[in-house]
Amino acid sequence: MRTHRIRTTALTATALVAALSLSACAGNEGTKSAGPAPAAASTPAATGTDATPGPAASETADSSASPEAPASSGENTAPHSASTKAPQASKASKATPAASATRTACTTANTRVTVTQVSRPINHLLLTLKNTGSGLCDAYYAPHLGFDGAQSVFPILEDSKPQAVVTLAPGEEAYAGIGLTGEPGQSKLYKSKNLRVFFAKRNGSTYDKPATLKLPAETYWDGNGFVTYWQSDRATALMF
């Protein structure tokens, strides 16, 4: 009986050891099968088949594109600034010919000339030329004067030549002084009632049509008199 009980106990112990062995094997197999699961889960991320990497990729693209944005903006700015300058250049080129086209010599057609007697200096007259036109006019050289029907041109005082031609805008005036006589008693005096004023061209010749003016009463002149170049102010015209 003792032998049977011992044998039974031994069998029971053997069965228990076997059960424990099987349980241990089963536990090891479960651990091994669970191991590959994370690897399998990581596989889609590596291949990009999972939807999760999408935002990460877009964030990377946005961050890489942002440094390029200023460069792109700069490239667009250059053509724009060039296009805004082009109309300004075309306007400037059109304005110059337009201004020069309205500029001409001062003549009887675009001016009015008057003659007046002055108290000082004595024996002097003053010619005043006013631009009555709509554009600029140049008063070239000196006026060519003829008293009554005199054929010779009244002497021009070269010392009165200005540094530049006097240009008149509409409404502006130029002046020329007339010294009627030289030293008293040196030359024969002539009395005149009318004065013809010829305007000079740019080349120095004169226009055929003069302005005819009525002289102040008791106007006498001689061959030693003179007329100045056109001046921009009356004080300069009367200083000679």
C-alpha positions in Angstrom: 0.0 0.0 0.0 2.8 2.3 0.8 4.5 1.4 -2.4 1.3 2.2 -4.4 0.9 5.5 -2.5 4.4 6.5 -3.2 4.0 5.6 -6.9 0.8 7.5 -7.0 2.5 10.5 -5.4 5.3 10.2 -7.8 3.0 10.2 -10.8 1.1 13.2 -9.4 4.4 15.1 -9.0 5.5 14.1 -12.5 2.2 15.3 -13.9 2.5 18.6 -12.0 6.0 19.1 -13.3 4.8 18.4 -16.8 1.9 20.8 -16.4 4.3 23.5 -15.2 6.6 22.8 -18.1 3.8 23.2 -20.6 2.6 26.4 -18.9 6.1 27.8 -19.1 6.4 26.9 -22.8 3.0 28.4 -23.4 4.1 31.6 -21.7 7.3 31.8 -23.7 5.4 31.3 -26.9 3.0 34.1 -26.0 5.9 36.4 -25.3 7.5 35.6 -28.6 4.3 36.2 -30.5 3.7 39.4 -28.8 7.2 40.6 -29.6 6.7 41.0 -33.4 3.5 43.0 -32.9 5.3 46.4 -32.3 7.5 45.7 -35.3 4.4 45.1 -37.4 2.8 48.3 -36.1 5.9 50.3 -37.0 6.0 48.9 -40.5 3.3 51.2 -42.0 5.0 54.2 -40.5 8.2 53.3 -42.3 6.4 52.6 -45.6 4.1 55.7 -45.4 1.0 53.7 -45.9 -0.5 54.8 -42.6 -2.4 58.2 -42.6 -0.5 59.4 -39.5 2.7 60.5 -41.3 0.6 62.8 -43.7 0.5 65.9 -41.3 4.1 65.4 -40.4 5.1 65.5 -44.1 3.0 68.6 -44.7 4.5 70.4 -41.7 7.9 69.7 -43.1 7.0 71.0 -46.5 5.5 74.2 -45.0 8.6 74.9 -42.9 10.9 74.3 -45.8 8.8 76.6 -48.1 8.6 79.5 -45.6 12.3 80.7 -46.0 11.7 80.9 -49.8 8.7 83.3 -49.4 10.8 86.5 -49.1 12.9 85.6 -52.1 9.8 85.1 -54.2 8.3 88.4 -52.9 11.5 90.2 -53.9 11.5 88.8 -57.4 8.0 90.1 -57.9 8.8 93.6 -56.6 11.5 94.4 -59.1 9.4 94.1 -62.3 6.7 96.2 -60.6 9.0 99.1 -59.7 10.4 99.0 -63.2 6.9 99.2 -64.7 6.0 102.3 -62.6 9.1 104.1 -63.7 8.4 103.6 -67.4 5.3 105.9 -67.6 7.3 108.6 -65.8 10.1 108.4 -68.4 7.7 108.5 -71.3 5.9 111.6 -69.8 9.2 113.4 -69.4 10.3 112.7 -73.0 6.9 114.0 -74.3 7.0 117.1 -72.2 10.3 118.5 -73.6 9.3 118.7 -77.3 5.9 120.2 -76.3 7.6 123.0 -74.3 10.1 123.7 -77.1 7.4 123.7 -79.7 5.7 126.7 -78.1 9.0 128.7 -77.9 9.8 131.2 -80.7 11.4 134.6 -81.4 9.7 137.7 -80.2 8.0 139.5 -83.1 5.1 141.8 -83.8 2.8 138.8 -83.8 3.3 137.8 -80.2 4.4 141.0 -78.5 3.5 144.6 -77.9 6.2 147.3 -77.8 5.9 150.8 -76.4 8.2 153.8 -76.1 8.3 156.3 -73.3 10.4 159.3 -72.3 12.4 159.1 -69.1 13.7 161.9 -66.8 17.0 160.2 -66.2 19.3 159.8 -67.8 18.5 162.9 -70.0 17.9 162.5 -73.7 16.9 158.9 -73.2 13.8 156.9 -74.2 12.8 153.5 -73.0 11.4 150.6 -75.1 9.2 148.1 -73.3 8.5 144.8 -74.9 5.7 142.6 -73.5 5.0 139.0 -74.4 1.3 138.9 -75.4 1.4 135.3 -76.8 0.6 132.0 -75.2 4.2 130.6 -75.2 7.8 131.6 -74.5 9.5 134.1 -76.8 13.2 135.0 -77.1 14.2 138.7 -77.5 17.2 138.3 -79.7 20.0 140.8 -79.9 18.9 144.5 -79.9 16.0 146.1 -81.6 16.9 147.7 -85.0 15.5 151.3 -85.0 14.6 153.6 -87.8 13.4 157.2 -87.1 10.8 158.3 -89.6 12.1 157.4 -93.1 15.8 157.1 -92.2 17.5 154.4 -94.2 20.4 153.7 -91.9 20.0 151.6 -88.7 20.4 153.4 -85.5 23.8 152.4 -83.8 23.7 149.4 -81.4 25.7 149.6 -78.2 27.7 146.4 -78.1 28.8 147.0 -74.5 25.2 146.4 -73.4 25.1 142.8 -74.6 23.8 140.5 -71.8 25.2 137.2 -70.8 22.2 135.3 -72.2 19.2 135.9 -74.5 16.2 137.4 -72.6 13.4 134.9 -72.7 9.9 136.1 -71.9 7.0 134.0 -70.5 3.5 135.2 -71.4 3.0 138.6 -69.7 6.7 139.2 -69.0 8.6 142.3 -70.3 12.0 143.1 -71.7 13.6 146.6 -72.0 16.0 148.5 -74.2 17.4 152.0 -73.6 17.7 154.6 -76.4 20.3 157.3 -76.0 19.1 159.9 -78.4 22.2 162.1 -78.7 25.9 162.2 -78.0 27.7 165.2 -76.5 25.7 168.4 -77.2 26.9 170.4 -80.2 28.9 167.6 -81.8 26.4 166.5 -84.5 23.4 167.8 -86.3 20.0 167.1 -84.6 17.0 165.6 -86.3 13.4 165.8 -85.2 11.2 162.7 -85.6 7.6 161.8 -84.9 7.6 158.1 -85.6 9.9 155.2 -84.8 10.1 151.8 -86.5 11.2 148.8 -84.4 12.5 145.8 -86.2 12.8 142.5 -84.3 15.9 140.3 -84.7 15.9 136.7 -85.7 18.1 134.1 -84.0 20.7 134.4 -86.8 20.9 138.2 -86.4 18.9 139.2 -89.4 15.6 141.1 -89.0 12.0 140.4 -89.7 10.5 142.5 -92.5 7.5 143.7 -90.6 8.4 146.4 -87.9 6.3 147.8 -85.1 5.7 151.5 -85.8 5.4 153.7 -82.7 4.6 157.3 -82.2 7.4 159.2 -80.5 7.0 161.6 -77.6 6.7 165.2 -78.7 9.9 167.2 -79.4 12.1 164.1 -79.9 15.5 164.9 -81.3 18.3 162.6 -82.2 21.7 162.6 -83.8 24.2 160.1 -85.3 26.0 159.6 -82.0 23.0 158.1 -80.3 22.6 154.3 -79.6 20.2 151.6 -78.6 21.0 148.8 -76.1 20.4 145.1 -76.3 17.2 143.8 -74.8 17.5 143.6 -71.0 15.5 141.8 -68.4 15.0 144.9 -66.2 14.6 148.6 -66.9 17.4 149.7 -64.6 20.0 147.9 -66.6 18.6 149.2 -69.9 18.9 152.8 -68.7 22.4 152.5 -67.1 24.3 153.2 -70.3 
